[in-house]
Amino acid sequence: MKKVVVAGSINMDLVTICERAPKGGETLFGKEFFQVPGGKGANQAVAIGKLGTQVTMLGKIGNDSFGKDLISSMNNSGVDTKYIETSASSTGIAKIIVEENGQNRILVVSGANMDVDRAYIDRHMDIINEADILVTQLEIPMDTVEYALKKAKEAGKTTILNPAPAAPLNDEIIRNSDIIIPNESELGIITGMPTNTLEEIEAAARKLLNMGVKELIVTLGSQGSLHLNKKGSVMHTAYKVKAVDTTAAGDSFIGGLVRNIQADNLDEAIEFATKVSAITVTRKGAQISIPTIEEVENFKGEKNEKK
């Protein structure tokens, strides 16, 4: 069985459900409030664990109740958390507003996530050396992401980068990322190009491929995803589902991709990942919405028609 290490963020999500987000200076009443474990790194680790793959989480929490609850949630999903360290900073939080149409707006206070540095990666390089795949995102310092990818590639590992929240990527990060998985808005920010149509998305994606990206998967929400490499592109349509909350849709997609990833058949893994994210968006919350392997195997959804 493959072993995966996720180096990234660990947050507690503070979620408000409402008809719509308030405008500046406006006060509205929400319909519901709850807190659920989140953070892109932890979400992806939980997705990988729930889908039956051996996974270790690397990151930091604060010495507070949020941190303890987050560790418990990951452990319950099959994630090895013993290398997570406690920081003097508070545990990261994300304030999430979910509108009734399923769209979300997120404000993150990083806290302990920003204390994940190169020295921390060095302390746990043996865990990366024992793994097959490293997954990371951009909710820990960019310098740490760059360093972790470099060390993982030097050790001969497969590296996956989810460039979220979006930021410019330097040549070192691109060179050491085997697979990069942005959504269309993140792709636009990374490349500085418009991504409003499929043609614009393909043009922006080609720019990244020309910069040295080996495999690029652009997630497109209800449209599905677009897989591109030097050989060409393949569109994977989404399933017909009623979206309740899109939080963790991309994170669960990555978990599904890692579960079935094969160097010679990435599109098969994308099809499985599409099922995982389809189930996730029909439920509220981040980690609590991510399905188990049994739920994915029993999913009998219908694909949208290709446009």
C-alpha positions in Angstrom: 0.0 0.0 0.0 1.2 3.5 -0.9 2.1 5.9 1.9 1.2 9.6 1.8 2.4 12.6 3.7 0.4 15.8 3.8 2.3 18.9 4.9 -0.1 21.8 5.4 -2.7 23.7 7.3 -4.9 22.6 10.2 -7.8 24.9 11.0 -11.1 24.9 12.9 -13.9 26.1 10.6 -16.5 28.4 12.1 -19.4 28.2 9.7 -22.5 30.4 9.2 -25.3 29.3 7.0 -27.3 32.2 5.5 -29.4 33.2 2.5 -26.7 35.4 1.2 -23.5 37.1 2.5 -24.0 40.7 3.9 -22.7 43.6 1.9 -20.4 46.2 3.5 -22.1 47.9 6.4 -25.0 45.5 6.3 -26.2 43.3 9.1 -28.1 40.1 8.3 -29.4 37.2 10.4 -27.8 33.8 9.7 -29.8 30.5 9.7 -27.4 28.2 11.4 -23.9 28.2 13.0 -21.6 25.3 13.7 -17.8 24.6 14.0 -16.2 21.7 12.1 -12.6 20.6 11.6 -11.0 22.0 8.5 -7.8 23.5 6.9 -6.8 22.5 3.4 -4.0 20.3 4.6 -6.0 18.5 7.3 -9.0 18.2 4.9 -6.9 16.5 2.3 -5.3 14.2 4.9 -8.8 13.2 6.2 -10.0 12.5 2.7 -7.0 10.3 2.0 -7.5 8.5 5.3 -11.3 8.0 4.9 -10.6 6.5 1.4 -8.4 3.8 2.9 -4.8 5.1 2.1 -2.1 5.3 4.8 -1.5 9.0 5.5 0.5 11.1 7.9 -0.2 14.8 8.7 2.6 17.3 9.2 1.6 20.7 10.6 1.2 22.7 13.8 -1.7 23.6 16.1 -2.0 25.8 19.1 -2.3 24.8 22.8 -6.0 25.3 22.9 -9.3 23.4 22.6 -9.5 23.8 18.8 -6.2 22.1 18.4 -7.2 19.1 20.6 -10.5 18.7 18.7 -8.7 18.8 15.3 -6.3 16.1 16.4 -9.2 13.9 17.5 -11.0 14.4 14.2 -8.0 13.4 12.1 -7.3 10.4 14.3 -10.9 9.2 13.9 -10.4 9.4 10.1 -7.3 7.2 10.0 -4.7 10.0 9.9 -1.4 9.6 11.8 -1.0 12.8 13.8 1.9 12.0 16.1 4.3 14.3 14.3 2.0 17.4 14.6 3.7 19.9 16.9 2.1 22.4 19.3 3.0 26.1 18.7 2.9 29.1 20.9 0.5 30.7 18.4 -3.2 29.9 18.4 -4.7 27.2 16.3 -5.7 28.4 12.8 -9.3 29.2 12.2 -11.4 29.8 9.1 -14.6 31.9 9.2 -16.9 30.5 6.5 -20.1 32.0 5.2 -22.2 29.5 3.1 -25.0 30.9 1.0 -28.1 29.0 0.2 -26.9 28.4 -3.3 -24.0 26.4 -1.9 -21.3 29.0 -2.6 -18.9 29.9 0.2 -16.8 32.9 1.3 -13.9 32.1 3.6 -11.7 34.3 5.8 -8.6 32.5 7.3 -6.6 33.5 10.4 -3.5 31.3 10.0 -2.1 31.2 13.5 0.1 28.2 14.2 0.1 27.2 10.5 2.6 30.1 9.8 5.0 28.4 12.3 5.5 25.4 10.0 9.1 26.2 8.9 12.1 24.6 7.2 13.4 23.4 10.6 10.1 21.6 11.2 10.4 19.8 7.8 13.9 18.8 8.6 12.9 17.3 11.9 10.4 15.0 10.1 12.3 14.2 6.9 12.4 10.6 7.8 8.6 10.5 7.5 8.8 12.0 4.0 11.6 9.6 3.1 9.4 6.6 4.1 6.4 7.9 2.0 5.6 7.6 -1.7 3.7 10.8 -2.2 3.9 14.3 -0.7 0.8 16.6 -0.8 1.0 20.2 0.1 -0.9 23.5 -0.4 -0.3 27.3 0.2 -1.8 27.8 3.7 1.6 27.4 5.3 4.6 29.7 4.5 5.5 29.6 0.8 9.2 29.1 1.7 8.3 26.0 3.6 6.2 24.7 0.7 9.1 25.3 -1.7 11.5 23.5 0.7 9.3 20.5 1.3 8.7 20.0 -2.4 12.5 20.3 -3.1 13.4 17.8 -0.4 10.7 15.3 -1.4 11.8 15.4 -5.1 15.5 14.9 -4.0 14.2 11.8 -2.2 12.5 10.5 -5.3 8.9 11.1 -4.2 5.8 12.0 -6.2 4.8 15.6 -5.3 1.3 17.1 -5.6 0.6 20.8 -5.1 -2.8 22.4 -4.6 -1.9 26.1 -5.1 -4.6 27.5 -2.8 -5.1 30.2 -1.7 -3.6 31.3 -5.0 -0.2 33.1 -5.2 2.6 33.4 -7.8 4.6 30.2 -8.1 8.4 30.5 -8.6 10.4 28.2 -10.9 11.6 26.0 -8.0 8.1 25.2 -6.9 6.9 24.4 -10.4 10.0 22.3 -11.2 9.5 20.2 -8.1 5.7 19.7 -8.4 4.7 16.6 -10.4 1.0 17.4 -10.3 -0.5 20.9 -9.8 -4.2 21.1 -9.1 -5.7 24.7 -9.1 -9.3 25.7 -9.7 -10.0 28.2 -12.5 -9.7 31.3 -10.4 -6.5 30.1 -8.8 -5.1 29.4 -12.3 -6.0 32.9 -13.4 -4.2 34.4 -10.4 -1.1 32.2 -10.9 -0.8 32.9 -14.6 -2.1 36.5 -14.7 -4.4 35.4 -17.5 -8.2 35.5 -17.8 -10.0 32.1 -17.1 -13.6 32.9 -17.8 -14.1 30.4 -20.6 -12.8 27.0 -21.3 -10.7 28.4 -24.2 -9.1 30.9 -21.8 -8.6 28.2 -19.2 -6.8 26.1 -21.7 -4.6 29.0 -22.8 -3.6 29.8 -19.2 -3.0 26.1 -18.5 -0.6 26.0 -21.5 1.3 28.8 -20.0 2.0 26.8 -16.9 2.9 23.7 -18.9 5.4 25.8 -20.9 6.9 26.8 -17.5 7.6 23.2 -16.7 4.5 21.8 -15.1 4.3 18.1 -15.9 0.6 17.4 -15.1 -2.1 20.0 -14.5 -5.6 19.3 -13.3 -7.9 22.4 -13.3 -11.0 21.8 -11.2 -14.1 23.6 -12.6 -16.8 23.1 -10.0 -20.1 21.9 -11.5 -18.4 21.5 -15.0 -15.9 18.9 -13.7 -12.2 19.1 -14.4 -9.7 19.5 -17.2 -6.5 17.4 -17.2 -3.7 18.8 -19.3 -0.1 17.7 -20.1 2.3 18.0 -23.1 0.3 15.2 -24.9 -3.0 17.1 -24.8 -6.1 17.6 -22.7 -9.0 15.5 -21.4 -12.2 17.0 -20.0 -13.8 15.1 -17.1 -17.5 16.1 -16.6 -19.0 16.3 -13.1 -21.9 14.3 -11.7 -25.5 15.7 -11.5 -25.9 16.5 -7.8 -27.6 19.2 -5.7 -24.8 21.2 -4.1 -25.4 22.1 -0.5 -21.9 23.3 0.5 -18.9 23.4 -1.8 -16.4 23.6 1.2 -13.8 20.9 0.9 -14.9 19.9 -2.7 -11.4 20.5 -4.0 -9.7 18.9 -1.0 -11.8 15.7 -1.3 -11.0 15.6 -5.0 -7.3 15.5 -4.2 -8.0 12.8 -1.6 -9.7 10.7 -4.3 -6.9 11.4 -6.8 -4.3 10.2 -4.4 -6.3 7.1 -3.6 -6.1 5.8 -7.2 -3.1 7.6 -8.6 -1.0 5.7 -11.2 1.8 7.3 -13.1 0.5 5.8 -16.4 -3.2 6.5 -16.0 -4.0 9.7 -14.2 -7.4 10.1 -15.9 -8.7 6.9 -14.2 -7.8 8.5 -10.8 -9.5 11.7 -11.8 -12.7 9.8 -12.6 -12.6 8.4 -9.1 -11.8 11.8 -7.6 -14.8 13.2 -9.4 -17.1 10.8 -7.6 -15.6 11.8 -4.2 -16.1 15.5 -4.7 -19.7 14.9 -6.0 -20.6 13.3 -2.7 -18.8 15.9 -0.7 -20.8 18.9 -2.1 -24.1 17.3 -1.1 -23.2 17.7 2.6 -22.5 20.6 5.0 -19.0 21.2 6.4 -15.5 20.3 5.5 -14.1 17.1 7.0 -17.5 15.8 8.1 -18.8 16.0 4.4 -16.0 13.8 3.0 -17.2 10.3 2.1 -15.6 6.9 3.0 -14.4 4.5 0.4 -17.5 2.4 0.8 -19.7 5.4 0.1 -17.8 6.2 -3.1 -17.9 2.6 -4.3 -21.7 2.5 -3.8 -22.2 5.9 -5.5 -24.4 5.6 -8.6 -24.5 9.1 -9.9 -25.2 10.3 -13.4 -22.7 12.5 -15.3 -23.5 15.9 -16.7 -23.5 16.1 -20.5 -20.4 17.5 -22.1 -20.7 21.0 -23.5 
